Amino acid sequence: MDRSLIPVFDVGGVLLDWDPRHLYRKIFADEAAMEAFLATVCPPSWNRELDAGVPFGDAVAARIAAFPEWEPEIRAYDTRWQEMVAGPIPGTVRCLRALKAAGHPLYAISNFSAEKFALERQRWDFLSLLEGVVLSADIGILKPAADIYRHFCRTYGVVPDRCLFIDDKAENVTGAEAIGMHGHHFHSPQRLEDNLRARGLLG
């Protein structure tokens, strides 16, 4: 078996099924109203601020000041955050466990709030299989910026061309490839497993 490549996973969208809609479909009866809320009041650009390390308390307070009529819904983004995680993506977790059983070191690079990742680590035992994790919130750098991948390599003493980076967003894979990593654009656990087998990482 070829042990030359080190699997490096994204978390949300690859290992965990994270989507604000999992929560907000419980709050909004109307799909269009929910989508409007997530596009304007709590949009992806605001979530990226959280991923970059802005504390939830500060971010929520600022958002409520801007949209006071939506205070309960905005607060839910913090107090009910874990309801945005539907659970693990089973097929990917199977790949993770199989890679671990085969003796591969496992890592992650994720755009993720440090305070919320700590909660998920308590919920899901498979996250303990990761030997090292770089979170955007801890270093204030978001994927796909080159420096987050370089920081990972420096921190864990690996060279880029020994890493296989797995992410559900094409731009993040491209960012990793730009510094010399191998990349896999995640679409499904089966396609990931096929790629891992083709590369000799799984038997």
N, C-alpha and C positions, 0 to 999 in steps of 0.2 A: 504494500500500500504506500502511495506517495504521501509522505508527511510534510512536504515542503511548504504547503500553503496553510496559513492560519485563518480560520473562519472568524470574521468580525461582523456582528449582527447589529442592525438597527433594532429598536425595541417596539415602539408604537407603529402598528401596521405590518410588522413582520413576526414578532413574538407575541404581542398583545393586540387584541382587537380594540383599539382606541378610536372613538369618534364622538364628538360632543352630541351628535344626534341620538346616541343611545340614551342619554339623559333627557335631552330637550323634547323628545317625542312623548315623554311622560308629563311634561309641563305644558306643552302647546297641543291643543286639539287640532289645530289647523297647520298643515305641513308648510304652506306658503308663508304663514306668519312666523313659523320657526326659522325657515330659511332666511327671511328678511332680518330677523333678530341676529342670526349667526353671521350675516353679511355686514351688518352695520353696528350693532351694539357690542357684540363679543366676536369680532371677526378673526380670521386667521392671523392677520397682522398683529392683533393684540395678543393672541396666544403665543406668537413668536417672542414678544416681550417677556412673557412668563418663562418661556424656554431659555431666554437669554439671561435669566437670573433675577428679574424684578420680583420681589416678594409678592405673594398672592394678596396679602392684606393691603399693601400699597396700591397694587394694580386695581383691585376691586374698588377701593375707596375712590380712586381717580375716575373710574368708569361710572360709578354711581353719581359722582358730582357732574359728570357730563350728561348722563341719562337717568335722572332721578326717578322718572316714571317706571323704570325697569329694575328698581332696586332688588326685589325678591329674586327675579330671574338672574340678575348678575351675581348676587351672593351665592346662588346655587352652583355657579361655575367653580366656586371654591369649596363650599360645604358639602356638596354632593358630587365632587369631582370623580370619585371612584365609580360612580354609576356611568361614567363615560367609557369605562372599560368593560366590554361585554365578557371578557375572559381571555384566556390564552388562545392562540391560533394552533389547534392541536397538531396538525401535520408538521408545522415548523418546530414545535416543541419536541416532537418525535425525532426530527432530524438533529436537534440540539443534543438530545439524550444519546442518540446513536453516535454522534461525533465524540461526545465525552467518553462513551464506552470504548470507542476505538482509540482513545488516548490523545485526542487533539486538544490543545489548549483553546479556550473559547473566550472571546472578548466582545465588547459592544461599544459603539459610538452612537449616541442618541441625542437629538434635540428634545430635552426633557427637563421639567422642573425638578430640582434636587429634592424639594420637600415632598413632592408627590411620588417621586421614584422611591423614596424611603418607605412610603406606605405600600407600594406595589411589591417591594422586596419582602415585606412581611406577609403579603397575601400569597405569593406564588413561589413555591420552593425551587422551581427550575431556574429562577434567576440566580440562585446560589451557585449554579454550575459555571457562571461567568467568572473567570479569573481576574478580570479587570474591566472597568467600565469608565468611559469618558462621557460625562454629561455636559451639554452646552451650558447649562446654568452654573455649573461649578467654575467654568473658565471664561464665561462671557463671550463665547464664540459659537456661532451657529453653523451647522452644515448649510450650504456646501462650501463654506470658506476653507481654503486650503490649510489654514493654520490649525483647524481642529483635528484634521487627519495627521498633520505633522506633530501636533502635541501628543496624540495617541502613540505614534511611533517612538517619540523620545521617551515618553513615560514608561513604556513597556519594553523598550530596547529591541524593537523589531524594525526591519527594513521594509519599505512599502511594497516591493515586489514579492514579498513573502505573504502578503495579506490578501484575502478574498473578502471584499466588503459587500454586504448584502443589505439592500435598502429598497423600500417600495416606491421611492421617489427617484425618477430618472436623473434629476439634477444633482442629487446627492451622490449617486453612483458616478456620474461624470466628474464631480469634484474629487472623489477618491481616486479615480483613474488618472486625473490630471497630475497627481503627485507620484504616480507609478504603481498604485495598487491595482490588483485585479478586481473586477466588479461583476456583481450579479444583480440585475434589476428584478426585484421580487414581484411576481404576479400570482403565484400559487405555491403551496408547499410541494406539490408533485413536481413542478418544474424545477424548484430548488433541489429537491432530492435527486432528480435526474442529472442536474449540473454537478452536484457533489459526487455522484457516482462516476460521471464522465471524467472528472478531474482526479479520480482515485482516492477521494477523501472518505468515501463510504464503499464498503464491499458489496 
